[in-house]
């Protein structure tokens, strides 16, 4: 039963991430950011999640001197580069330029934070 609940939470977070991608694409101009379907948003959520969990920490460590000099703002460049990489890997997801990828990553963070705000808290789940 515990494994089923854990799997269900993963699926729900995946769908919420895809929803955040769709909302973000809707908020930005269609000529700059385009998502073809909900299935494409699901794939974008998986690919972006994979890149953020595997590639991003490596890039942050490799760019540590630049991170220190820019007080961590270079992380925004890494996020935009990962969005551009996701755009090139996923058909049905288009980002026009690096600057739109940067804006997409910022808006996606805000939308994701708003969506996650409504998620039940862990202390309520344990009761």
Secondary structure as UniProt FT lines:
FT   HELIX           2..27
FT   TURN            30..32
FT   STRAND          33..35
FT   HELIX           38..50
FT   HELIX           51..55
FT   HELIX           56..62
FT   HELIX           64..69
FT   TURN            70..73
FT   HELIX           74..89
FT   TURN            91..92
FT   STRAND          93..95
FT   HELIX           98..117
FT   HELIX           122..126
//
